[in-house]
Amino acid sequence: KKTLKNKKILITAGPSYEKIDAVRFIGNYSSGKMGYAIAEELADRGAEVCLVSGPGNQTLSNKKIKLIRTDSAQEMYDVCVDIFKKYDAAIMSAAVADYTPVKVVDNKIKREKNNLKIELKPTKDIAEKLGSLKQKNQILAGFALEKENEIDNAVLKLKKKNLNFVVLNSLNDKNTCFNSDFNKITIIYNKKRKYEFVKKQKRIVAKDIADHLEMEFSDINKL
């Protein structure tokens, strides 16, 4: 059923690569599988989907999904901030680097006997910026990857970034999160309102997330 027909939704997925020199970068193990699965599910429900993807090998089966490729956190930030106002909702599932090198060397850094020191600076927070831009008729959801004080940290992220809901992943759950075909999530609206799910394939997890997005659209329509 095309339950999201006429809705325009922005998704981010995958890692960011923060350049050190001409051949090296700082990154993480994110495969982008979760974000791509969400994009496919929302498109199957009739939504007009734009997927802003970091580097990776994932492909899309639904050719109607608009794909924008980015490499760095700054590139993804610039794209999302520029187009967010055109969308009814956004789901930030990308694992964007928190830090990036202050200085990028144009050439390849040669190995020396002494230690190499790389100064890092914080990247711009995409979800927080979109939260500040969000209008009453827009929905913004984010992901939180935690290892300790998981619920508390996720709720803090929810409030700080003005999210409608946050999808919590735990590093304590084996064979989930990065590079896995499975995920185990908790969808959180506040400390008292949260929904825990069993471990499932990411394509099925995407359906759970899409269901909650539809719930949010229903709440907006009631206003």
N, CA and C of each residue as an Amber inpcrd file, in Angstrom:
protein
   669
   0.8320000  -1.1850000   0.0000000   0.0000000   0.0000000   0.0000000
   0.8740000   1.2450000   0.0000000   0.4880000   2.2260000  -0.7900000
   1.2700000   3.4570000  -0.9110000   0.8680000   4.4340000   0.1970000
   1.1590000   4.0390000   1.4320000   0.7220000   4.8160000   2.5950000
   1.4950000   6.1190000   2.7650000   2.6110000   6.2560000   2.0700000
   3.4070000   7.4860000   2.1690000   3.4350000   8.2590000   0.8440000
   2.4310000   8.0080000   0.0200000   2.3570000   8.7300000  -1.2460000
   2.2520000  10.2260000  -0.9870000   2.9420000  11.0080000  -1.8080000
   2.9850000  12.4770000  -1.7260000   3.8460000  12.9880000  -0.5770000
   4.5370000  12.0760000   0.1380000   5.4710000  12.5110000   1.1790000
   6.8940000  12.5140000   0.6230000   7.6390000  13.5540000   0.9730000
   9.0380000  13.6670000   0.5420000   9.9250000  13.4630000   1.7740000
  10.8210000  12.4800000   1.6950000  11.6040000  12.0930000   2.8630000
  13.0850000  12.0380000   2.5380000  13.8780000  12.6270000   3.4080000
  15.3250000  12.6720000   3.2870000  15.9450000  11.6430000   4.2290000
  16.8790000  10.8480000   3.7200000  17.5700000   9.8430000   4.5220000
  19.0750000  10.0580000   4.3910000  19.8090000   9.8880000   5.4910000
  21.2720000   9.8290000   5.3850000  21.7280000   8.4300000   5.7620000
  22.8380000   8.0000000   5.1640000  23.3070000   6.6330000   5.4010000
  24.8250000   6.5590000   5.2410000  25.3970000   5.5150000   5.8680000
  26.8110000   5.2260000   5.6810000  27.7350000   6.0670000   6.5420000
  29.0310000   5.9100000   6.3230000  30.0310000   6.6420000   7.1050000
  30.3900000   7.9650000   6.4440000  31.2940000   8.6940000   7.0620000
  31.9810000   9.7950000   6.3740000  33.4650000   9.4990000   6.4390000
  34.1810000   9.9280000   5.4200000  35.6300000   9.7610000   5.3640000
  36.2760000  11.1370000   5.5210000  37.0710000  11.2950000   6.5760000
  37.7130000  12.5800000   6.8570000  39.1820000  12.4960000   6.4560000
  39.5340000  13.1990000   5.4100000  40.8580000  13.0690000   4.7950000
  41.9860000  13.5140000   5.7240000  43.0520000  12.7090000   5.7350000
  44.3000000  13.0600000   6.4210000  45.3130000  13.5610000   5.4040000
  45.4760000  12.7800000   4.3460000  46.3550000  13.1730000   3.2500000
  45.7600000  12.6400000   1.9540000  46.5830000  12.5240000   0.9180000
  46.0720000  12.1280000  -0.3930000  45.5520000  10.6970000  -0.4350000
  45.9470000   9.8450000   0.5150000  45.5600000   8.4260000   0.4640000
  44.9320000   7.9040000   1.7530000  44.9300000   8.6810000   2.8200000
  44.4510000   8.1870000   4.1170000  43.2780000   9.0270000   4.6270000
  42.4860000   8.3880000   5.4830000  41.3320000   9.0880000   6.0440000
  40.9900000   8.5000000   7.4030000  40.1970000   9.2490000   8.1760000
  39.5840000   8.7560000   9.4090000  38.1540000   8.3560000   9.0600000
  37.7560000   7.1410000   9.4490000  36.4080000   6.6770000   9.1380000
  35.8960000   5.7410000  10.2110000  34.8480000   5.0100000   9.8960000
  34.3080000   4.0080000  10.8190000  33.8040000   2.8150000  10.0220000
  33.2240000   1.8320000  10.7240000  32.8470000   0.5770000  10.0920000
  31.4410000   0.5640000   9.4970000  30.7710000   1.6910000   9.4660000
  29.4050000   1.7240000   8.9580000  29.3460000   1.2690000   7.4980000
  28.3930000   0.3810000   7.2100000  28.2110000  -0.1180000   5.8480000
  27.1380000   0.6530000   5.0810000  26.2430000   1.3320000   5.8150000
  25.1220000   2.0130000   5.1830000  23.9040000   1.1340000   4.9780000
  23.9800000  -0.1420000   5.3740000  22.8860000  -1.0870000   5.1150000
  21.5640000  -0.6350000   5.7240000  21.6030000  -0.0990000   6.9490000
  20.3660000   0.3030000   7.6090000  19.7130000   1.4660000   6.8670000
  20.4740000   2.4710000   6.5420000  19.9270000   3.6250000   5.8390000
  19.3700000   3.2780000   4.4710000  20.0750000   2.4100000   3.7540000
  19.6030000   1.9870000   2.4350000  18.3080000   1.1870000   2.5610000
  18.2160000   0.3360000   3.5870000  17.0000000  -0.4410000   3.8030000
  15.8130000   0.4710000   4.1180000  16.0520000   1.5160000   4.9170000
  14.9880000   2.4740000   5.2290000  14.5360000   3.1960000   3.9590000
  15.4930000   3.6300000   3.1530000  15.1600000   4.3280000   1.9080000
  14.3040000   3.4510000   0.9970000  14.6780000   2.1830000   0.8610000
  13.9240000   1.2510000   0.0160000  12.5070000   1.0580000   0.5520000
  12.3770000   0.8850000   1.8680000  11.0630000   0.6510000   2.4670000
  10.1490000   1.8580000   2.2840000  10.6740000   3.0480000   2.5100000
   9.8530000   4.2540000   2.3650000   9.4470000   4.4760000   0.9150000
  10.3480000   4.1880000  -0.0080000  10.0220000   4.3130000  -1.4320000
   8.9540000   3.3010000  -1.8310000   9.0420000   2.0890000  -1.2760000
   8.0300000   1.0670000  -1.5590000   6.6530000   1.4940000  -1.0520000
   6.6360000   2.3350000  -0.0250000   5.3570000   2.8320000   0.5040000
   4.8760000   4.0820000  -0.2240000   5.5610000   4.4490000  -1.2880000
   5.0990000   5.5440000  -2.1360000   5.7620000   6.8780000  -1.9120000
   6.6890000   6.9690000  -0.9600000   7.3330000   8.2510000  -0.6820000
   8.3370000   8.6240000  -1.7740000   8.5210000   9.9070000  -1.9380000
   9.6030000  10.4170000  -2.7820000  10.8330000  10.5400000  -1.8850000
  11.8410000   9.7140000  -2.1330000  12.9680000   9.5780000  -1.2150000
  14.2560000  10.1240000  -1.8290000  14.9660000  10.8900000  -1.0140000
  16.3210000  11.3220000  -1.3610000  17.2710000  10.7140000  -0.3390000
  18.2270000   9.9340000  -0.8140000  19.2030000   9.2870000   0.0550000
  20.5550000   9.9700000  -0.1080000  21.0300000  10.5780000   0.9720000
  22.3600000  11.1950000   0.9820000  23.3050000  10.1880000   1.6230000
  24.1900000   9.6290000   0.8160000  24.9970000   8.4940000   1.2570000
  26.4760000   8.8270000   1.3050000  27.1010000   8.3940000   2.4070000
  28.5480000   8.4390000   2.4890000  29.1470000   7.3230000   1.6600000
  30.4730000   7.1790000   1.6700000  31.1490000   6.1590000   0.8610000
  30.6970000   4.7480000   1.2510000  30.7000000   3.8490000   0.2810000
  30.3220000   2.4660000   0.5610000  29.9720000   1.7230000  -0.7050000
  29.6290000   0.4500000  -0.5450000  29.3460000  -0.4150000  -1.6880000
  27.8750000  -0.7690000  -1.8300000  27.0110000  -0.1490000  -1.0450000
  25.5950000  -0.4810000  -1.1070000  24.9650000   0.0380000  -2.4030000
  23.9730000  -0.6970000  -2.8930000  23.2550000  -0.2890000  -4.0950000
  21.7580000  -0.2540000  -3.8060000  21.0290000   0.4180000  -4.6760000
  19.5790000   0.5600000  -4.5360000  18.8700000  -0.2450000  -5.6150000
  17.7950000  -0.9380000  -5.2350000  16.9960000  -1.6630000  -6.2190000
  15.8820000  -0.7840000  -6.7720000  15.4190000   0.1760000  -5.9730000
  14.3670000   1.0860000  -6.4180000  15.0110000   2.2840000  -7.1180000
  14.8450000   2.3490000  -8.4180000  15.5040000   3.3770000  -9.2220000
  14.8780000   4.7620000  -9.0690000  13.7340000   4.8180000  -8.3780000
  13.0910000   6.1140000  -8.1780000  13.7220000   6.8990000  -7.0270000
  14.5300000   6.2380000  -6.2200000  15.1890000   6.9180000  -5.1070000
  16.2980000   7.8150000  -5.6460000  16.2740000   9.0690000  -5.2410000
  17.3400000   9.9960000  -5.6390000  18.5460000   9.7730000  -4.7330000
  19.6910000   9.5050000  -5.3180000  20.9090000   9.2230000  -4.5560000
  21.9150000  10.3470000  -4.7240000  22.3540000  10.9020000  -3.5970000
  23.3900000  11.9340000  -3.6000000  24.5870000  11.3820000  -2.8290000
  25.7300000  11.2780000  -3.4700000  26.9320000  10.7370000  -2.8470000
  27.7500000  11.8530000  -2.1980000  28.2280000  11.5900000  -0.9940000
  29.1360000  12.5090000  -0.3130000  30.2970000  11.7130000   0.2710000
  31.3760000  12.4030000   0.5910000  32.5220000  11.7540000   1.2280000
  32.6800000  12.1990000   2.6810000  32.7840000  13.4810000   2.9010000
  33.1020000  14.0060000   4.2280000  31.8560000  14.4290000   4.9920000
  32.0370000  14.6400000   6.2880000  30.9530000  15.1460000   7.1330000
  30.4930000  16.5190000   6.6590000  31.4300000  17.3460000   6.2620000
  31.0860000  18.6870000   5.7970000  30.2490000  18.6410000   4.5230000
  30.5970000  17.7320000   3.6040000  29.8200000  17.6020000   2.3740000
  28.3900000  17.1700000   2.6730000  28.2390000  16.1820000   3.5680000
  26.8960000  15.7150000   3.9230000  26.1140000  16.8140000   4.6350000
  26.7770000  17.5580000   5.4990000  26.1480000  18.6770000   6.2040000
  25.6280000  19.7100000   5.2010000  26.4630000  20.1060000   4.2570000
  26.0850000  21.1290000   3.2830000  24.8710000  20.6950000   2.4610000
  24.8640000  19.4420000   2.0090000  23.7510000  18.9450000   1.2010000
  22.4610000  18.9340000   2.0150000  22.5150000  18.3670000   3.2220000
  21.3050000  18.2250000   4.0390000  20.7160000  19.5660000   4.4430000
  21.5610000  20.4860000   4.8490000  21.0800000  21.8070000   5.2610000
  20.4530000  22.5380000   4.0780000  21.0140000  22.3400000   2.8960000
  20.5270000  23.0230000   1.6990000  19.1460000  22.5300000   1.2660000
  18.8650000  21.2270000   1.4230000  17.6270000  20.6740000   0.8570000
  16.5610000  20.3200000   1.8920000  16.8820000  20.3780000   3.1790000
  15.9500000  19.9190000   4.2150000  14.5900000  20.5890000   4.1300000
  14.5670000  21.8640000   3.8060000  13.2950000  22.6020000   3.7910000
  12.3190000  22.0660000   2.7440000  12.8050000  21.2990000   1.7870000
  11.9490000  20.7590000   0.7350000  11.2570000  19.4550000   1.1460000
  11.6150000  18.9180000   2.3260000  11.1620000  17.5830000   2.6980000
  10.2070000  17.5990000   3.8920000   9.2930000  16.6240000   3.8870000
   8.3330000  16.4910000   4.9790000   8.9580000  15.8290000   6.1950000
   9.9940000  15.0210000   5.9730000  10.6380000  14.3120000   7.0730000
  12.0790000  13.9850000   6.7030000  12.8730000  13.7340000   7.7380000
  14.2590000  13.3070000   7.5300000  14.6200000  12.2890000   8.6050000
  15.3360000  11.2550000   8.2030000  15.8370000  10.2480000   9.1310000
  17.3530000  10.2120000   9.0070000  18.0290000  10.5830000  10.0840000
  19.4810000  10.6750000  10.0770000  20.0930000   9.3560000  10.5680000
  20.3840000   8.4400000   9.6530000  20.9440000   7.1460000  10.0460000
  22.4370000   7.0310000   9.7490000  23.0180000   8.0570000   9.1390000
  24.4500000   8.0110000   8.8180000  25.3070000   8.0410000  10.0740000
  26.4370000   7.3510000  10.0200000  27.4140000   7.3710000  11.1190000
  28.4880000   8.4010000  10.7760000  28.1500000   9.6440000  11.0040000
  29.0320000  10.7540000  10.6120000  30.1510000  10.9210000  11.6330000
  31.3540000  11.1580000  11.1540000  32.5050000  11.3430000  12.0380000
  32.2840000  12.5420000  12.9600000  32.6810000  12.3990000  14.2160000
  32.5630000  13.4970000  15.1780000  33.7280000  14.4700000  15.0770000
  34.8550000  13.9990000  14.5020000  36.0460000  14.8320000  14.3900000
  36.6530000  14.6980000  13.0010000  37.3340000  15.7440000  12.5770000
  38.0020000  15.7670000  11.2830000  39.3530000  16.4670000  11.4350000
  40.3720000  16.0900000  10.6670000  41.6810000  16.7380000  10.7900000
  41.6270000  18.2410000  10.5400000  42.3590000  18.9780000  11.3480000
  42.4420000  20.4290000  11.1700000  43.1360000  20.7590000   9.8530000
  44.1730000  19.9910000   9.5350000  44.9530000  20.2290000   8.3260000
  44.9970000  18.9700000   7.4780000  44.7010000  19.1100000   6.1940000
  44.7930000  17.9920000   5.2460000  46.0250000  18.1910000   4.3790000
  46.8630000  17.1730000   4.3270000  48.0930000  17.2360000   3.5290000
  47.7700000  16.8220000   2.1000000  48.1940000  17.6250000   1.1380000
  47.8910000  17.3410000  -0.2700000  48.6050000  16.0890000  -0.7800000
  49.8130000  15.8800000  -0.3110000  50.5930000  14.7310000  -0.7460000
  50.4260000  13.5650000   0.2280000  51.1290000  12.4690000  -0.0280000
  51.1310000  11.3320000   0.8800000  52.1630000  11.5640000   1.9770000
  51.7240000  11.4330000   3.2280000  52.6510000  11.5900000   4.3500000
  53.5960000  10.3930000   4.4010000  54.9000000  10.6620000   4.4580000
  55.8990000   9.5990000   4.4880000  56.1050000   9.0930000   5.9160000
  56.4250000   7.8070000   6.0150000  56.6880000   7.2230000   7.3220000
  58.0200000   7.7460000   7.8680000  57.9940000   8.1630000   9.1330000
  59.1980000   8.6410000   9.8140000  59.3850000   7.8420000  11.1010000
  60.5170000   8.0470000  11.7850000  60.7920000   7.3360000  13.0320000
  60.0070000   7.9250000  14.2020000  59.7100000   9.2130000  14.1130000
  58.9890000   9.8810000  15.1980000  57.4740000   9.6540000  15.0790000
  56.7850000   9.8140000  16.2050000  55.3310000   9.7000000  16.1920000
  54.7080000  10.7970000  15.3370000  53.5910000  10.4790000  14.7150000
  52.8620000  11.4590000  13.9260000  51.6760000  11.9720000  14.7330000
  51.5630000  13.2680000  14.8740000  50.4600000  13.8680000  15.6120000
  49.4940000  14.5300000  14.6350000  48.2230000  14.1890000  14.7820000
  47.1780000  14.7600000  13.9300000  46.1930000  15.5070000  14.8180000
  46.0690000  16.7980000  14.6130000  45.1290000  17.6030000  15.3970000
  43.7370000  17.4930000  14.7680000  42.7420000  17.2440000  15.6150000
  41.3760000  17.0810000  15.1420000  40.4780000  18.1900000  15.6730000
  39.4670000  18.5260000  14.8970000  38.4600000  19.5000000  15.3140000
  37.0760000  18.8770000  15.1590000  36.0930000  19.3150000  15.9380000
  34.7510000  18.7390000  15.8250000  34.1270000  19.0330000  14.4620000
  33.3750000  18.0710000  13.9510000  32.5950000  18.3100000  12.7370000
  31.2740000  18.9910000  13.1150000  30.6060000  19.5240000  12.1280000
  29.3020000  20.1440000  12.3700000  28.2450000  19.0540000  12.5310000
  27.3650000  19.2280000  13.5000000  26.3420000  18.2400000  13.8110000
  25.1400000  18.4280000  12.8780000  24.9500000  17.4850000  11.9740000
  23.8930000  17.6140000  10.9670000  22.5100000  17.5710000  11.6030000
  22.2780000  16.5640000  12.4530000  20.9550000  16.4180000  13.0670000
  20.5920000  17.6270000  13.9280000  21.5610000  18.1220000  14.6830000
  21.2900000  19.2760000  15.5390000  20.9350000  20.5090000  14.7090000
  21.6300000  20.6880000  13.5910000  21.3360000  21.8300000  12.7220000
  19.9470000  21.7000000  12.1040000  19.6100000  20.5040000  11.6270000
  18.2810000  20.3120000  11.0440000  17.2020000  20.4800000  12.1080000
  17.5090000  20.0710000  13.3430000  16.5640000  20.2650000  14.4350000
  16.2600000  21.7290000  14.6840000  17.2730000  22.5780000  14.4960000
  17.0710000  24.0190000  14.6810000  16.2850000  24.6390000  13.5270000
  16.3120000  23.9630000  12.3750000  15.6050000  24.4630000  11.1890000
  14.2070000  23.8790000  11.0470000  13.9100000  22.8250000  11.7920000
  12.6760000  22.0630000  11.6330000  11.4390000  22.9190000  11.8800000
  10.4670000  22.7910000  10.9780000   9.1920000  23.4730000  11.1210000
   8.1690000  22.5340000  11.7690000   7.0190000  23.0830000  12.1880000
   6.0170000  22.2930000  12.9020000   5.4740000  21.1320000  12.0710000
   5.4900000  21.2990000  10.7640000   4.9390000  20.2550000   9.8980000
   6.0010000  19.2750000   9.4170000   7.2150000  19.3820000   9.9410000
   8.2900000  18.4790000   9.5640000   8.6010000  17.4850000  10.6860000
   9.0740000  16.3020000  10.2850000   9.4600000  15.2530000  11.2300000
  10.9540000  15.0040000  11.0840000  11.6400000  14.8820000  12.2190000
  13.0710000  14.6080000  12.2020000  13.3690000  13.4740000  13.1710000
  13.9910000  12.4200000  12.6740000  14.3720000  11.2790000  13.4990000
  15.8720000  11.0500000  13.3750000  16.4670000  10.5580000  14.4540000
  17.9040000  10.3090000  14.4490000  18.2340000   8.9430000  15.0200000
  19.4930000   8.5880000  14.9240000  19.9960000   7.3390000  15.4890000
  20.9730000   7.6540000  16.6120000  21.0150000   6.7840000  17.6050000
  21.9730000   6.9030000  18.6990000  22.6550000   5.5510000  18.8870000
  23.9620000   5.5250000  18.7690000  24.7400000   4.3030000  19.0020000
  25.4260000   4.4440000  20.3590000  25.0460000   3.6190000  21.3140000
  25.5280000   3.7640000  22.6810000  26.0600000   2.4400000  23.2290000
  26.8900000   2.5320000  24.2640000  27.4220000   1.3490000  24.9390000
  27.1020000   1.3420000  26.4290000  26.9490000   2.5280000  27.0200000
  26.5990000   2.6200000  28.4370000  25.6250000   3.7760000  28.6430000
  24.8250000   3.6690000  29.7060000  23.7660000   4.6540000  29.9550000
  22.9670000   4.9170000  28.6730000  22.5940000   3.8340000  28.0400000
  22.0690000   3.9150000  26.6800000  20.7870000   4.7430000  26.5720000
  19.8020000   4.4440000  27.4000000  18.5240000   5.1570000  27.3310000
  18.7100000   6.6310000  27.6690000  19.4440000   6.9060000  28.7530000
  19.6670000   8.2940000  29.1740000  20.3640000   9.1020000  28.0800000
  21.3890000   8.5170000  27.4680000  22.1280000   9.2200000  26.4150000
  21.2620000   9.4460000  25.1790000  20.4360000   8.4620000  24.8580000
  19.5480000   8.6030000  23.7060000  18.5080000   9.6980000  23.9370000
  17.9700000   9.7630000  25.1580000  16.9810000  10.8000000  25.4840000
  17.6200000  12.1840000  25.4390000  18.8490000  12.2940000  25.9170000
  19.5610000  13.5730000  25.8270000  19.7260000  14.0180000  24.3800000
  20.0620000  13.0680000  23.5240000  20.2140000  13.3650000  22.0990000
  18.8800000  13.7980000  21.4990000  17.8190000  13.1210000  21.8910000
  16.4740000  13.4430000  21.4240000  16.1200000  14.8960000  21.7140000
  16.3890000  15.3230000  22.9410000  16.0370000  16.6790000  23.3610000
  16.9700000  17.7190000  22.7510000  18.2720000  17.4340000  22.7900000
  19.2650000  18.3960000  22.3170000  19.0890000  18.7100000  20.8370000
  18.6990000  17.7040000  20.0670000  18.6430000  17.8730000  18.6150000
  17.2210000  18.0810000  18.0930000  16.2600000  18.2100000  19.0120000
  14.8780000  18.5040000  18.6400000  14.3180000  17.4350000  17.7060000
  14.5240000  16.1600000  18.0650000  14.0620000  15.0380000  17.2610000
  12.6490000  14.6280000  17.6700000  11.9000000  14.0910000  16.7230000
  10.5950000  13.5260000  17.0460000  10.7420000  12.1770000  17.7310000
  11.7000000  11.3870000  17.2740000  12.0500000  10.1490000  17.9580000
  13.4850000   9.7650000  17.5930000  14.0620000   8.9200000  18.4230000
  15.4280000   8.4770000  18.1930000  15.4600000   6.9520000  18.1800000
  16.2520000   6.3950000  17.2790000  16.4130000   4.9480000  17.1630000
  17.7270000   4.5720000  17.8560000  17.6100000   3.8190000  18.9390000
  18.7830000   3.4490000  19.7350000  19.3480000   2.1130000  19.2760000
  20.6520000   2.1070000  18.9750000  21.4290000   0.8890000  18.7370000
  22.3850000   0.7040000  19.9020000  22.6130000  -0.5370000  20.3020000
  23.5330000  -0.8120000  21.4010000  24.7560000  -1.5700000  20.9140000
  25.9250000  -1.0790000  21.2980000  27.1620000  -1.7900000  20.9900000
  27.3050000  -3.0590000  21.8200000  26.4260000  -3.2390000  22.8040000
  26.4500000  -4.4490000  23.6330000  25.7270000  -5.6180000  22.9680000
  24.9770000  -5.3470000  21.9020000  24.2700000  -6.4070000  21.1780000
  25.1680000  -6.9400000  20.0680000  25.5610000  -8.1830000  20.1830000
  26.4970000  -8.7720000  19.2260000  25.8180000  -9.0160000  17.8690000
  26.6230000  -8.8970000  16.8200000  26.1790000  -9.1250000  15.4430000
  25.0250000  -8.2130000  15.0450000  25.0930000  -6.9780000  15.5170000
  24.1620000  -5.9510000  15.0700000  24.9990000  -4.7160000  14.7220000
  24.3310000  -3.6620000  14.3080000  25.0030000  -2.3900000  13.9870000
  25.9110000  -2.5410000  12.7790000  27.1840000  -2.1700000  12.9120000
  28.0760000  -2.0450000  11.7670000  28.2890000  -3.3610000  11.0220000
  28.1360000  -3.2760000   9.6860000  28.4460000  -4.3740000   8.7630000
  27.5740000  -5.6120000   8.9170000  26.6190000  -5.6000000   9.8230000
  25.7470000  -6.7470000  10.0130000  24.4770000  -6.5960000   9.1900000
  23.8720000  -7.7210000   8.8290000  22.5720000  -7.6940000   8.1730000
  21.4310000  -7.6170000   9.1830000  21.7820000  -7.6240000  10.4720000
  20.7910000  -7.6140000  11.5440000  20.9280000  -6.3620000  12.3980000
  19.8560000  -6.0330000  13.0850000  19.8820000  -4.9120000  14.0110000
  18.8890000  -5.1850000  15.1420000  19.1380000  -4.5890000  16.2800000
  18.2270000  -4.6710000  17.4240000  18.0620000  -3.2560000  17.9440000
  16.8720000  -2.7350000  17.8460000  16.6610000  -1.3160000  18.1340000
  15.6440000  -1.0870000  19.2450000  15.7310000   0.1080000  19.8090000
  14.6870000   0.6440000  20.6790000  14.3170000   2.0180000  20.1250000
  13.0480000   2.2360000  19.8370000  12.5870000   3.5420000  19.3570000
  12.0810000   4.3250000  20.5560000  12.6680000   5.5090000  20.7520000
  12.4240000   6.2930000  21.9630000  11.8070000   7.6540000  21.6260000
  10.7160000   7.9620000  22.3170000  10.0800000   9.2810000  22.2220000
  10.3830000  10.1120000  23.4710000  10.4770000   9.4490000  24.6030000
  10.9140000  10.0480000  25.8570000  11.2110000   8.8960000  26.8220000
  11.5850000   9.2180000  28.0470000  11.9900000   8.1680000  28.9900000
  10.8870000   7.1570000  29.2610000   9.6450000   7.6180000  29.2460000
   8.5260000   6.7350000  29.5740000   7.9250000   6.0670000  28.3390000
   8.1380000   6.6670000  27.1930000   7.5390000   6.1190000  25.9660000
   8.6470000   5.5930000  25.0520000   8.8450000   4.2980000  25.0930000
   9.8670000   3.6720000  24.2570000   9.3990000   2.2840000  23.8400000
   9.8560000   1.8540000  22.6850000   9.4330000   0.5910000  22.1010000
  10.6670000  -0.2540000  21.8010000  10.7850000  -1.3890000  22.4780000
  11.9230000  -2.2800000  22.2800000  11.5570000  -3.3820000  21.2900000
  12.4740000  -3.6640000  20.3840000  12.2520000  -4.6760000  19.3700000
  13.2890000  -5.7970000  19.5060000  12.9200000  -6.9740000  19.0710000
  13.8720000  -8.0850000  19.0700000  14.8290000  -7.9190000  17.8870000
  15.8820000  -8.7040000  17.8860000  16.8500000  -8.6840000  16.8020000
  16.1950000  -9.1680000  15.5070000  16.3500000  -8.3830000  14.4480000
  15.7400000  -8.7020000  13.1570000  16.6940000  -8.3430000  12.0270000
  16.3960000  -8.8380000  10.8280000  17.1310000  -8.3880000   9.6530000
  16.8440000  -6.9100000   9.4250000  17.8310000  -6.1930000   8.9350000
  17.6860000  -4.7430000   8.7860000  16.5340000  -4.3640000   7.8510000
  16.2490000  -5.1930000   6.8560000  15.1320000  -4.8700000   5.9630000
  13.7980000  -4.9470000   6.7060000  13.7310000  -5.7580000   7.7640000
  12.5220000  -5.8320000   8.5870000  12.5060000  -4.6990000   9.6070000
  13.6820000  -4.3840000  10.1590000  13.8030000  -3.2360000  11.0720000
  13.3510000  -1.9610000  10.3750000  13.6680000  -1.8460000   9.0980000
  13.2610000  -0.6640000   8.3210000  11.7400000  -0.5080000   8.3120000
  11.0210000  -1.6160000   8.3000000   9.5600000  -1.5660000   8.3310000
   9.0590000  -1.0060000   9.6710000   9.7180000  -1.4260000  10.7630000
   9.3400000  -0.9050000  12.0840000   9.5460000   0.6060000  12.1500000
  10.6770000   1.0640000  11.6290000  10.9780000   2.5030000  11.6380000
   9.9880000   3.2540000  10.7580000   9.6580000   2.6850000   9.6030000
   8.6900000   3.3160000   8.7040000   7.3060000   3.3940000   9.3570000
   6.9320000   2.3640000  10.1070000   5.6380000   2.3860000  10.8180000
   5.5780000   3.5480000  11.7990000   6.6630000   3.7750000  12.5210000
   6.6810000   4.8670000  13.5000000   6.7100000   6.2300000  12.8090000
   7.3470000   6.3040000  11.6580000   7.3040000   7.5490000  10.8950000
   5.8750000   7.8470000  10.4620000   5.1620000   6.8260000  10.0330000
   3.7580000   7.0160000   9.6500000   2.9160000   7.4740000  10.8430000
   3.2090000   6.9430000  12.0300000   2.5120000   7.3890000  13.2470000
   2.7290000   8.8700000  13.4770000   3.9300000   9.3390000  13.2400000
   4.2410000  10.7590000  13.4300000   3.4760000  11.6180000  12.4090000
   3.4090000  11.1430000  11.1780000   2.6280000  11.8810000  10.1780000
   1.1500000  11.9490000  10.5790000   0.6380000  10.8590000  11.1580000
  -0.7610000  10.8470000  11.6050000  -0.9890000  11.8640000  12.7130000
  -0.0090000  11.9780000  13.6340000  -0.1360000  12.9490000  14.7230000
  -0.1210000  14.3760000  14.1860000   0.7270000  14.6370000  13.1910000
   0.7820000  15.9800000  12.5950000  -0.5540000  16.3200000  11.9120000
  -1.1120000  15.3370000  11.2180000  -2.3860000  15.5780000  10.5040000
  -3.5380000  15.8780000  11.4650000  -3.4100000  15.4410000  12.7250000
  -4.4600000  15.6800000  13.7080000  -4.4070000  17.0990000  14.2710000
  -3.2620000  17.7700000  14.0980000  -3.1120000  19.1130000  14.6670000
  -3.9920000  20.1340000  13.9410000
